Amino acid sequence: MLTLLGRRRSSAALAVSVAAVALGVAGCAAGPEAAQAPRGPADLVLSASQLPPGYTSAPLSVSDLVAGNQAAIDASRSARVAPEYCRPTSDEALNKQLTADNSAVLAARDGATGTLVELVTTAPRDIDADRLTTTGRCSRTTTEITTGHLSGSRVLTVYTELPQPDIDGGLLPGEQLLLTRSDVTTTLSDGGVRRQVGFAGYAVLDRPESGPVTVQLTVSGAPTRATTPPTTPVEPIDPTAFSALFDAAVERVITP
């Protein structure tokens, strides 16, 4: 999950998604379907009023998100992951597709406690790959960092799959959801230990009114100071509150 190293309605272009449909036919009232233009990613991200208590909006553009993601992806290539087949692949595949035309971002912070990032995009995310690399035999992975200022550090990540929210009407065939909690313990080369908690929710939705849309929500806690023994990290959000927030993000997309 990228945010640990720093969590849609489709249209041809974002400009199209916000354009009004003008029907200049005198004496003819357009029906609801004709009058309503398709909603694009910028219309589907959570509003500031839906943020969890204590979180306030922070500036983040799609290009900034892509650049930050790519830096983390590049840095992770030299790391050794065990088991090797648990090396993440979804973030890199998705990051290559993100543009300001097909994506929208909402970012928020809660002081020094947590960082929230929501991405809504018409680009597809491989949730099957996410599930493969965070559950089952990959629910506990060790990453050895070999380059950079953290060279020699070992990162233990334990993933816990969270219950899926109860989506109104359920999911349609082909739609997917995945929610996880990650507990990360980083042992530095000098023996100091840092811990961090994060949450991630991914959804791939495909509604007649929208076409395929991906929703991605991450909330990352601040790492603790490096101590021996390690200190207990603070959850950036209550797990139940995270599930409810992810539910709201999905409902914002599937509700006409």
C-alpha positions, 0 to 999 in steps of 0.5 A: 500500500503506497500510503504506508511509504509516504488508501467515477463515474466514467466519461470521455473527459472531465470537462464532459462530465461537468458540462450542462446539456442544453436542449433548446427546443421550445415547449419541450421539457426534457426527461430526467435522463436527458437533462442530467449529464453523466457525473465524472470522478470530480463529482464522486469523491467524498465532500469535505462534510463527510470527512471523519471528525478531526480531519480537514481537507489538504491540497493534493492534485492527481499529478502530485499523487502520481508522482508520490506513488511513482517515487515509492514504487521505484524505491520498492523495486530493489527491496526483497519481499518474503514470500516473493510471490506477495510482492504488490503489483496493483499500485504500479499498474494503476498509477500508470493509467491515472491522469487529471482527465480520468481521476479525482483526488481528495486528501485530508489530515488529522494533525500528526495522527493520520493522512486520508487519501481518496481516489476516484478514477475510471481506470481499473484496479486489479483487486484480485491481485490486491487480495492475493498479496494481502490475504491468506499466505500473504497476510504476513510479509517481510520486506528487506530494504536494500537502498536509500537511508533505510537500507538494512531495515526490515519491515514486517507487515501484517494484513487483516481483512475487514468485513465488507460494508452492507452496500444498498442493493448489493454488488452487481456481477463483476463488482468487487470490494476489499478492505484491509487493516495493516500493522507495520513494524519497521526495525531499523539497522540500529535496532530502533523500532517504529510501528504504524497502522493503516487502512485501505479500501478498494472497490471496482464498480460498474453501473449502467449510469457510470460504466467501470469506476474504481474507488480507492480510500486509504487512511495512514497513521503516523509512525511512532518514534524509533524506540526499543522496545517499540511504542504502541501506534495510534490508530488514525481512525476507528476500524468501524468508522473507516468501514462506514466512510468507505461505505459512504464513498461507494454509495456516493458512486452507486446512488443515482 
